[in-house]
Amino acid sequence: GDALLGATPALLREPLPPEAFDPIGDDDKALVRELKRKNKDEAKSGQGQLAFALGSAAGVGYADLTQKARGLDALGDGDIAGVRAKEAGYRALHETPAYRKARLAADAWCAAFVWPKKRTEPEGLTTGAIRALTRGEAALSEAQARVVEQLRRQYGFFHWHVEFPQVFEVKEGGDQAAGWVGGFDVVLGNPPWERVKLQEQEFFASRSREIAEAPNAAARRKLIDNLSRGADGLVEAYEDALRAADGASHVVRNSGRYPLCGRGDVNTYSIFAETMRAIVAARGRIGCIVPSGIATDDTTKFFFQDLMESGSLVSLFDFENRAGLVPAVDSRMKFTLLTLAGPAVPVAVAEFAFFALGTADLADEERRFTLTAQDIALLNPNTKTCPVFRTRRDADITKAIYRRVPVLIEEGPPEKNPWGLTFATLFHMSNDSGLFRTRGDLERDGWTLDGNVFRKKGEQYLPLYEAKMIHHFDHRWATYEGLDTRDLTDAEKADPACVALPRYWVPKEEVDARLAGRWDREWLIGWRDICRSTDERTVIAGVVPRVGVGHKFPLMTPADAIEPKSLACIVAMLSSFVVDYVARQKIGGTSLTYHYIKQFPVLPPDAFVATTLYSGGDAVREWIAARVIELVDISQDMDQLASDLGYDGPPFEWNEERRFRLRCELDAAFFHLYGIARDDVDYILETFPIVKKNDEKRWGEYRTKRVILEVFDAMARAASTTAHARDAGTAAATDIRPNAGTA
């Protein structure tokens, strides 16, 4: 059977949940409503009653089933005769009334979720019928019994307490949430890593090459919709497979069997892990191989949080497959050796290792470190997911940062959101594609291109920026030529009238409507969603003019009370090496989602108001804003941002050397503001190997690190000079502003 689809004694004690009757596929919605009402009435009428008489002769007879199974285990199997006698006893056990009644009650409970709810089918099962079955009564018609058997064979319902009654003893007050006493001493597994949802490409791969190789989901859906019912049975096979997958997903998500992992787009590895915890003995151990997302993904955050808070997690050792540990698996795949303890033997401190290439790496004490539930709550207070540290030093540095700096948004109640930020996307590149127009479309319709805005009779089509077009302090990173992008050259960027051209344009009124009530300025702040912890840089945040943006460049909109110069600080902060370094300790996949951003350590607005970086006296906010203005106001379409930041002059010259110096000053400043010691600054910069490699290729040295450290040291000297001058009552000063000679 299917070890993931089954009932437990605890579930059988409760009424069927209303969600059991949610429609699947082409179920009759009117009939579904009738069944829900009937089930609700039956659930109310039985409140306060046990669903079945545990172990009694009048009920299913679980005690008798357990006794017979244990007797079977006691039979000797040291010779062929003993093995055959045991086999015969096993078959006989499955013919006993206790076994048949126990399996039928559990099968019927599962069948209620996937029952074909149509007028032409036998009446669906509700709580009343399940309660009668758990009392050992013959509560089904012949037609209903046939449907239950058909669904059992189709879905492979498997009930641990029925198939292993000697291991899982059904008793009132069972010591586990499943409602039984006992469990396996050891559970070992390498479960399949598959999505429960039907994968159309995989289904059609051996049935229709045209459908499987369709260029996108929309094209594939059109081909499927155009299939004709015929002798090949392809339509019918697809509909059956789709309903079966939807039915399995329905049971997983709505039965209550998987309260921690039965969420979102479920993958089988996560619910296998939750099943393993349910079937292990109180003093047992679990060892399994699962994707590393078990500790870092949003869909498994409740599971990992429970592991840490309950003391179940013994160790989590993460491996990259770059060395070909598993030859048949993609080299980029990451997997984890997960070891868990039973509930009676909790572990106070769990052990971790990440990015190991082989088991020998686990002997490196610098690669292994410990984290407590309190550490996890400090680092990821919202999701309680696991950070991904490469070394013990990474763990120590990151924990120290979080002890000094709060997260961007700590979810409540009460919520702590000092920047007053909300997140949103403007245009989904697939769902909103009906609004998009190409250059050819607009020019054929009489629109005129002005810069990168199309105009006609007072109306406008604004460019639709995509994430790949944007980089740190640069909204002209790349431009489209036809269907492909290319980087703009320095010569092009030196022209303040030069703009990046998009692939698509969208109506201005649509942009305004989607921003209405949330943001009224002529510029937007956002970040690239697609990222990796192994890229040259991981967090790429930026500012763009008020244009359309695709969903892979999510936007953050702050509270109205936040001054633009403060917003310049958050843009610079998210572009800094220190925030990027922390992000690399957290991101396990390729998407920089809201829950990652919310849990980055981000200084609050008031941290930039009074503090000074040097004795010249400018507040940090003014010092940072001056540099951000110069970095972003490099074209005419950013003049409004510059004006909001207090600058009304012409765009600044695009000067790579000057920009490099300004960014180094900002990075050095944020290392100071985050309280990072010099040795740790040196170490952090060494964790960006592609930045180092590119510097060495171009300059013959790691120039970025050298200059940042020089500015960092100058700031430290300035702070020391100021402190001494203050103590001595003098007015000594060290100016480290741009072009002052120390940068």
C-alpha positions in Angstrom: 0.0 0.0 0.0 0.8 3.7 0.1 2.4 4.4 3.5 1.4 8.0 3.3 -2.4 7.5 2.8 -4.1 6.0 5.8 -6.0 6.6 9.0 -4.8 6.6 12.6 -6.8 5.7 15.7 -6.8 9.4 16.7 -8.3 10.4 13.4 -10.9 7.7 13.6 -12.0 8.9 17.0 -13.0 12.3 15.6 -15.8 13.2 13.2 -14.9 13.5 9.5 -13.7 17.1 8.9 -15.9 19.3 6.6 -13.0 19.6 4.2 -13.3 15.8 3.5 -16.3 16.7 1.3 -14.6 19.4 -0.8 -15.2 18.7 -4.5 -12.5 17.0 -6.6 -12.5 17.2 -10.3 -16.0 17.1 -11.7 -17.8 16.2 -8.4 -21.4 17.4 -8.1 -21.2 20.6 -6.0 -24.8 20.4 -5.0 -24.3 16.9 -3.7 -21.2 18.0 -1.9 -23.1 20.6 0.0 -25.7 18.0 1.0 -23.0 15.6 2.3 -21.4 18.4 4.3 -24.7 19.3 6.0 -25.4 15.6 6.8 -21.9 15.1 8.2 -22.2 18.3 10.3 -25.5 17.0 11.8 -24.0 13.6 12.5 -20.9 15.1 14.1 -23.0 17.2 16.5 -25.2 14.3 17.5 -22.2 12.2 18.5 -20.3 14.9 20.5 -18.7 13.6 23.7 -18.9 9.9 22.6 -16.0 7.7 21.8 -16.0 6.8 18.1 -15.5 3.1 18.9 -15.2 0.8 21.9 -11.5 0.4 22.3 -10.5 -3.3 22.5 -13.9 -4.5 23.4 -15.6 -7.5 22.0 -18.5 -5.3 20.7 -16.1 -3.1 18.7 -13.4 -3.8 16.1 -11.4 -5.9 18.6 -8.0 -4.2 18.4 -6.8 -5.9 21.5 -7.5 -9.3 19.9 -5.7 -8.2 16.8 -2.6 -7.1 18.8 -2.6 -10.4 20.7 -2.7 -12.6 17.6 0.0 -10.5 15.8 2.3 -10.8 18.8 1.7 -14.5 18.9 2.6 -14.7 15.3 5.9 -12.9 16.0 6.7 -15.4 18.7 6.7 -18.3 16.2 10.1 -19.7 15.4 11.3 -19.2 11.8 14.7 -20.9 12.0 13.9 -23.5 9.3 11.7 -23.7 6.2 8.8 -25.4 8.1 8.8 -22.5 10.6 8.8 -19.9 7.9 5.9 -21.6 6.1 4.0 -21.9 9.4 4.5 -18.3 10.0 3.4 -17.4 6.5 0.2 -19.4 7.0 -0.4 -17.7 10.3 0.0 -14.3 8.7 -2.6 -15.1 6.0 -4.9 -16.4 8.6 -4.6 -13.2 10.6 -5.7 -11.2 7.6 -8.9 -13.4 7.5 -9.9 -12.8 11.1 -13.0 -10.6 11.8 -10.8 -8.2 13.9 -8.5 -7.5 11.0 -11.2 -7.2 8.4 -13.3 -4.8 10.6 -10.2 -2.7 11.5 -9.1 -2.3 7.9 -12.6 -1.7 6.6 -13.2 1.1 9.1 -9.9 2.8 8.3 -10.4 2.3 4.5 -13.8 3.8 4.7 -12.5 6.8 6.5 -10.0 7.5 3.8 -12.5 6.7 1.0 -14.8 9.4 2.3 -12.2 12.0 1.1 -11.9 10.7 -2.4 -15.4 9.3 -3.0 -16.9 10.1 -6.4 -19.6 12.5 -5.3 -22.1 12.1 -8.1 -25.8 11.2 -8.3 -24.9 8.1 -10.4 -22.6 6.7 -7.6 -23.5 5.1 -4.3 -24.1 7.6 -1.5 -20.9 9.0 0.0 -19.8 8.1 3.5 -20.2 10.5 6.4 -19.4 10.5 10.1 -22.4 8.3 11.0 -21.2 5.4 8.8 -17.6 5.7 10.0 -18.7 5.6 13.7 -20.8 2.5 13.0 -17.9 0.7 11.3 -15.6 1.5 14.2 -18.1 -0.1 16.5 -17.8 -3.2 14.4 -21.2 -2.9 12.7 -22.0 -3.8 9.1 -22.9 -0.2 8.2 -22.3 -0.3 4.4 -24.5 -1.3 1.5 -23.0 -3.8 -1.0 -22.5 -0.9 -3.5 -20.8 1.2 -0.9 -18.5 -1.6 0.1 -17.5 -2.2 -3.5 -16.6 1.5 -3.9 -14.5 1.4 -0.7 -12.7 -1.7 -2.0 -12.2 -0.1 -5.4 -10.7 3.1 -3.8 -8.5 1.0 -1.5 -7.0 -0.7 -4.4 -6.6 2.5 -6.5 -5.0 4.6 -3.7 -3.4 1.8 -1.7 -4.7 2.9 1.7 -2.3 1.7 4.4 -2.9 1.9 8.1 0.0 1.3 10.4 -2.0 0.2 13.4 -3.8 -2.4 11.3 -0.9 -3.8 9.5 1.5 -3.8 12.5 -0.9 -4.2 15.5 2.0 -5.8 17.5 3.9 -2.5 17.1 1.1 0.0 17.4 -1.3 -0.9 20.2 -4.5 0.9 20.1 -5.3 2.2 23.6 -7.2 5.1 25.1 -4.6 7.7 26.1 -2.0 6.5 23.6 1.3 8.3 24.2 1.6 9.7 20.7 -0.6 12.1 18.7 -1.6 9.2 16.4 -3.5 7.6 19.3 -1.5 4.4 19.7 1.1 3.1 22.1 4.4 1.8 20.8 6.3 2.3 17.5 9.4 1.1 15.8 12.8 1.2 17.6 14.6 2.3 14.5 13.2 4.0 11.3 15.6 4.2 8.4 14.6 5.6 5.0 15.5 7.3 1.7 12.0 8.3 0.7 11.0 9.4 -2.8 11.2 13.2 -3.5 8.2 13.7 -5.7 5.4 16.3 -5.8 2.0 15.0 -5.0 0.5 17.2 -7.7 0.3 15.6 -11.2 3.3 16.6 -13.3 1.8 17.0 -16.8 5.2 16.9 -18.6 6.1 13.6 -16.9 2.6 12.1 -17.5 2.7 12.9 -21.3 6.4 12.1 -21.8 5.7 8.5 -22.8 2.2 9.3 -24.2 2.4 12.4 -26.3 5.8 14.0 -27.2 4.0 17.1 -28.6 2.3 17.9 -25.3 5.3 17.0 -23.2 7.6 19.3 -25.2 5.2 22.3 -25.4 7.1 25.6 -24.9 5.1 26.6 -21.8 2.3 25.7 -19.5 -0.3 27.7 -21.4 0.6 26.0 -24.7 0.5 22.6 -23.0 -2.9 23.3 -21.5 -4.3 24.3 -24.9 -3.0 21.0 -26.5 -4.6 19.0 -23.6 -7.9 20.8 -24.0 -7.9 20.0 -27.7 -7.4 16.2 -27.2 -10.3 14.1 -28.5 -11.8 11.2 -26.7 -11.0 8.2 -28.7 -9.8 4.6 -29.0 -6.4 5.5 -27.6 -7.9 6.3 -24.2 -5.4 9.2 -23.6 -8.1 11.7 -22.4 -9.6 9.1 -20.0 -6.1 8.1 -18.7 -5.2 11.7 -18.1 -8.5 12.5 -16.3 -8.1 9.4 -14.1 -4.5 10.3 -13.2 -5.4 13.9 -12.5 -8.2 12.9 -10.2 -6.0 10.4 -8.4 -3.3 13.0 -7.8 -5.9 15.5 -6.7 -7.4 13.0 -4.4 -4.1 12.0 -2.8 -3.3 15.7 -2.4 -6.8 16.2 -0.8 -6.2 13.5 1.8 -2.7 14.8 2.6 -3.8 18.4 3.0 -7.2 18.1 4.6 -7.3 14.9 6.6 -5.3 16.1 9.6 -2.8 13.3 9.2 -0.1 15.9 8.3 -0.6 19.0 10.4 3.0 20.2 9.9 3.9 19.3 6.3 0.5 19.0 4.6 0.7 22.5 3.2 1.4 24.3 -0.1 2.7 22.3 -3.0 3.4 19.1 -1.0 6.5 17.0 -1.8 6.4 13.4 -0.6 9.8 13.6 1.2 8.3 16.0 3.8 5.2 14.0 4.6 7.4 10.8 4.8 9.5 12.6 7.4 6.4 13.5 9.3 5.2 9.9 9.0 8.5 8.6 10.4 8.1 10.7 13.5 4.6 9.3 14.0 5.7 5.7 13.8 8.9 5.8 15.9 8.9 4.5 19.4 9.2 6.9 22.3 12.9 6.0 22.8 13.6 5.3 19.2 15.7 6.9 16.5 15.1 8.0 12.9 17.7 8.3 10.2 16.6 9.5 6.7 17.9 11.1 3.6 15.8 14.1 2.4 16.4 17.3 0.5 17.9 20.1 2.5 14.7 22.1 2.1 13.3 20.1 5.1 15.1 22.7 7.3 15.0 25.9 5.1 11.8 25.9 3.0 8.7 27.8 3.9 6.4 24.8 3.3 8.3 22.8 6.0 8.9 25.6 8.5 6.3 24.3 11.0 7.9 20.8 10.9 11.4 22.1 11.5 10.2 24.5 14.2 8.5 21.5 16.0 11.7 19.4 15.6 13.7 22.2 17.4 11.2 23.1 20.1 10.5 19.4 21.0 14.2 18.4 21.0 13.6 15.8 18.3 16.5 17.0 16.1 19.7 15.2 16.8 21.7 16.2 13.7 21.3 17.6 10.3 24.2 17.1 7.9 23.8 18.8 4.5 25.6 17.6 1.4 26.2 19.0 -2.0 26.4 16.4 -4.8 29.2 18.2 -6.7 31.6 15.3 -5.9 29.1 12.8 -7.4 28.1 11.0 -4.2 24.9 10.0 -5.9 25.9 9.7 -9.6 22.4 9.5 -11.0 21.3 12.8 -9.3 22.1 16.3 -10.6 25.4 17.7 -9.2 23.6 20.8 -7.9 21.2 18.8 -5.7 21.5 19.3 -2.0 20.4 16.6 0.4 20.5 16.0 4.2 21.2 13.2 6.5 18.5 13.9 9.1 18.6 12.1 12.5 15.7 12.4 14.9 15.0 11.2 18.4 11.9 9.7 19.9 9.8 11.9 22.2 11.0 10.3 25.4 14.7 11.1 24.7 14.8 14.8 23.6 18.1 16.4 22.6 18.9 19.8 24.0 21.4 20.9 21.4 21.3 19.8 17.8 24.4 19.4 15.6 24.7 20.8 12.1 27.0 20.8 9.1 26.3 22.3 5.6 27.8 22.1 2.2 29.7 18.9 2.9 31.0 17.1 -0.2 31.6 13.8 1.5 31.3 12.1 4.9 35.0 12.9 5.6 34.0 16.6 5.9 31.9 15.7 9.0 35.2 15.0 10.8 36.2 18.7 10.4 35.3 20.4 13.7 35.1 23.8 12.0 32.4 22.5 9.6 30.3 21.2 12.5 28.5 23.4 15.0 25.5 23.3 17.3 22.3 25.4 17.4 19.6 25.5 20.0 15.9 26.4 19.5 16.7 29.8 21.0 19.4 30.3 18.4 17.0 29.5 15.6 14.4 31.9 17.1 17.0 34.6 17.2 18.1 34.1 13.6 14.7 33.4 12.0 12.0 34.6 14.5 9.2 34.4 12.0 9.6 31.1 10.3 11.9 29.2 12.8 13.7 27.7 9.7 17.3 26.8 9.8 20.1 29.1 8.6 22.7 27.5 6.3 26.1 28.0 7.8 29.3 26.8 6.0 31.5 27.0 9.1 31.3 27.5 12.9 32.7 31.0 12.4 29.8 31.9 10.1 27.4 30.8 12.8 29.2 32.8 15.5 29.4 36.0 13.4 25.8 35.8 12.3 24.5 35.1 15.8 26.5 38.1 17.1 25.0 40.3 14.4 21.4 39.3 15.3 22.1 40.0 19.0 22.8 43.7 18.0 20.5 44.3 15.0 16.8 43.5 14.8 15.1 41.8 11.8 13.4 44.0 9.2 9.9 42.8 10.2 9.2 40.6 13.2 5.8 39.1 12.8 3.4 39.4 15.7 1.3 39.8 17.4 2.4 42.5 17.9 4.3 43.1 14.7 7.5 45.0 14.8 8.0 46.9 11.5 10.0 50.1 12.1 10.2 50.9 8.4 6.4 50.4 8.0 7.1 48.2 5.0 4.7 46.3 2.9 5.6 44.0 -0.1 3.9 43.6 -3.4 4.4 42.7 -7.0 3.0 44.7 -9.9 2.7 42.5 -13.0 2.9 38.8 -13.2 4.8 37.8 -16.4 2.3 35.1 -17.2 -1.0 36.0 -15.6 -0.9 39.6 -16.7 0.6 39.0 -20.2 -2.7 40.1 -21.8 -1.7 43.7 -20.8 1.7 43.6 -22.4 2.5 45.2 -25.7 5.7 44.9 -27.8 7.5 47.7 -29.6 6.1 46.4 -32.9 2.5 46.3 -31.5 2.6 49.9 -30.4 4.4 51.3 -33.4 1.9 49.6 -35.7 -0.9 51.3 -33.7 0.6 54.8 -34.1 2.4 55.2 -30.8 5.7 57.2 -30.7 8.7 56.1 -28.6 10.1 58.9 -26.4 13.1 57.6 -24.5 11.6 54.3 -23.3 8.1 55.6 -22.9 5.5 55.3 -25.7 3.2 58.3 -26.1 0.0 58.9 -28.1 -2.6 61.7 -27.7 -1.7 62.4 -24.1 -1.6 58.7 -23.1 1.5 56.7 -22.2 2.7 53.1 -22.2 5.5 52.7 -19.6 8.4 50.2 -19.9 8.0 46.9 -18.1 11.3 46.4 -16.3 12.3 42.8 -15.5 14.7 41.9 -12.7 17.5 41.0 -15.0 17.7 44.7 -16.2 18.5 46.0 -12.7 21.5 45.8 -10.4 23.0 47.6 -7.4 22.6 51.4 -7.8 22.0 50.8 -11.5 18.5 50.7 -13.2 20.2 50.6 -16.6 22.2 47.4 -16.0 20.8 45.6 -19.1 18.6 46.4 -22.1 16.6 44.3 -24.5 17.6 44.0 -28.1 14.7 42.0 -29.7 14.0 39.0 -27.4 17.5 39.0 -25.8 19.2 41.3 -23.2 22.7 42.7 -23.2 24.6 44.8 -20.7 24.7 48.5 -21.4 28.2 49.7 -22.0 30.0 52.4 -19.9 29.9 54.6 -22.9 26.1 54.3 -23.2 25.7 54.9 -19.4 27.8 58.0 -19.7 24.9 59.6 -21.7 22.3 60.8 -19.2 19.6 60.6 -21.8 20.3 56.9 -22.4 17.6 54.5 -21.1 17.2 50.8 -20.9 14.6 49.3 -23.3 12.3 46.6 -22.2 10.7 43.6 -23.9 7.2 44.8 -23.1 5.3 48.0 -22.3 2.2 48.4 -20.1 -0.4 51.2 -19.8 0.5 54.0 -17.4 -3.0 54.0 -15.9 -2.6 50.3 -15.0 0.7 51.1 -13.2 -0.9 54.0 -11.4 -4.0 51.9 -10.4 -1.9 49.2 -8.9 0.2 51.6 -6.9 -2.8 53.8 -5.9 -3.0 54.3 -2.1 0.3 52.6 -1.5 3.0 54.7 -3.2 2.8 58.1 -4.9 6.5 58.9 -5.6 8.1 58.7 -9.0 10.5 55.9 -8.1 10.2 52.4 -6.8 12.4 50.2 -4.5 12.6 46.5 -5.0 14.9 43.5 -5.3 15.7 40.5 -7.6 13.7 37.4 -6.6 16.0 35.0 -8.4 19.2 34.5 -6.5 21.7 31.9 -5.2 24.0 31.9 -2.2 26.8 30.9 -4.6 26.4 33.8 -7.0 28.8 36.7 -7.2 26.3 38.6 -5.1 23.1 37.2 -3.6 20.9 40.2 -2.6 20.5 42.6 -5.5 18.2 45.5 -4.4 17.7 48.6 -6.4 15.7 51.7 -7.3 13.9 52.2 -10.6 11.8 55.0 -12.0 8.0 54.7 -11.7 7.5 52.1 -14.4 5.9 48.7 -14.6 7.9 45.9 -13.1 7.6 42.1 -13.4 6.9 39.8 -10.5 10.5 38.7 -10.2 11.3 42.2 -9.0 9.1 42.5 -5.9 8.6 46.0 -4.4 8.8 47.3 -0.9 6.7 50.3 0.0 7.4 52.1 3.3 5.2 54.1 5.6 4.5 57.7 4.5 6.4 58.9 7.6 9.7 57.5 6.5 11.8 60.3 4.9 13.3 59.7 1.4 16.8 60.1 2.9 16.1 57.3 5.3 14.9 55.2 2.3 18.3 55.9 0.7 19.8 54.2 3.8 17.8 51.1 3.4 18.6 50.8 -0.3 22.3 51.1 0.5 22.0 48.7 3.4 20.4 46.0 1.3 23.2 46.5 -1.2 25.9 46.1 1.4 28.3 43.1 1.8 27.3 42.7 5.4 23.6 42.1 4.6 24.6 40.0 1.6 26.8 37.9 3.8 23.9 37.2 6.2 21.6 36.4 3.3 24.0 33.7 2.2 23.6 32.0 5.5 19.9 31.6 5.0 19.0 31.1 1.4 18.9 27.4 0.4 17.1 27.7 -2.9 16.9 30.2 -5.8 14.1 32.5 -4.7 14.5 35.5 -2.4 11.0 35.4 -1.0 9.3 37.8 1.5 10.0 35.5 4.4 13.8 35.8 3.8 13.7 39.5 3.4 11.7 40.0 6.5 14.3 38.2 8.6 17.4 40.0 7.4 19.1 42.0 10.1 18.2 45.6 9.1 19.0 48.7 11.2 15.9 50.8 12.0 15.4 54.3 10.7 16.4 56.0 14.0 19.8 54.3 13.8 20.8 56.8 11.0 19.6 60.0 12.5 22.0 61.0 15.3 25.0 58.8 14.8 28.1 60.2 13.1 30.7 58.2 11.2 33.4 60.8 11.6 33.9 64.0 13.5 32.8 66.2 10.6 29.4 66.1 12.2 27.0 64.9 9.4 24.4 62.5 10.6 24.8 59.1 9.1 21.6 59.5 7.1 23.0 62.6 5.4 26.3 60.9 4.8 24.7 57.8 3.2 22.1 59.8 1.2 24.8 62.0 -0.4 26.5 58.9 -1.8 23.3 57.2 -2.8 22.2 60.3 -4.8 25.5 60.2 -6.7 25.3 56.5 -7.4 21.6 56.4 -8.6 21.1 59.8 -10.2 23.1 59.0 -13.4 20.3 59.6 -15.9 17.5 62.0 -16.5 14.8 59.5 -15.6 16.0 59.5 -12.0 15.9 63.3 -11.5 12.8 63.0 -9.4 14.4 60.6 -6.9 17.4 63.0 -6.6 15.0 65.9 -6.0 13.3 63.9 -3.2 16.7 63.3 -1.7 17.5 67.1 -1.8 19.5 67.3 -5.0 18.3 69.4 -7.9 21.4 69.5 -10.1 22.1 67.6 -13.3 22.7 63.8 -13.3 26.1 62.8 -12.1 28.8 61.6 -14.4 29.0 57.8 -14.9 32.6 57.2 -13.6 33.4 53.6 -12.7 36.3 54.5 -10.5 34.3 57.1 -8.6 31.4 54.7 -8.1 33.7 52.0 -6.9 35.1 54.3 -4.2 31.7 55.4 -3.1 30.4 51.9 -2.7 33.5 50.9 -0.8 32.8 53.8 1.6 29.2 52.6 2.1 30.3 49.1 2.7 32.9 50.1 5.2 30.3 52.3 7.0 27.8 49.5 7.3 30.5 47.1 8.7 30.9 49.7 11.4 27.2 50.3 11.9 26.7 46.5 12.3 29.5 46.3 14.9 31.7 44.0 12.9 35.3 43.6 14.1 38.1 44.1 11.5 39.2 40.5 11.4 35.6 39.5 10.8 35.3 42.1 8.0 38.3 40.5 6.4 36.8 37.0 6.8 33.4 38.1 5.4 34.8 39.6 2.3 36.7 36.3 1.7 33.4 34.5 1.5 32.6 36.2 -1.8 35.0 34.2 -4.0 33.6 35.4 -7.4 34.1 39.0 -6.4 37.7 38.1 -5.4 38.3 36.1 -8.6 37.0 38.9 -10.9 39.1 41.5 -9.0 42.2 39.4 -9.3 41.6 38.8 -13.0 41.2 42.6 -13.7 43.5 44.2 -11.1 45.9 41.5 -10.0 44.6 41.8 -6.4 41.4 41.6 -4.3 41.0 45.4 -4.7 37.5 45.5 -3.3 38.6 44.0 0.0 41.7 46.2 0.2 39.9 49.5 -0.3 37.0 48.6 2.0 39.5 47.7 4.8 41.4 51.0 4.2 38.2 53.0 4.5 37.1 50.9 7.5 40.5 51.6 9.2 40.2 55.3 8.4 36.7 55.4 10.0 38.1 53.6 13.1 40.9 56.1 13.4 38.4 59.0 13.0 36.2 57.5 15.7 39.3 57.1 18.0 40.5 60.6 17.3 37.0 62.0 18.0 36.8 60.1 21.3 40.2 61.3 22.4 39.4 64.9 21.4 36.1 64.7 23.3 37.9 63.5 26.4 40.6 66.2 26.0 38.1 69.0 25.2 39.6 69.7 21.8 38.1 69.8 18.3 40.3 67.4 16.3 38.7 66.0 13.2 39.5 63.5 10.5 37.4 63.9 7.3 36.9 60.8 5.3 34.3 62.2 2.8 34.8 61.5 -0.9 37.9 63.1 -2.3 39.2 63.9 1.1 42.3 61.8 0.5 41.7 58.8 2.8 39.3 56.8 0.7 
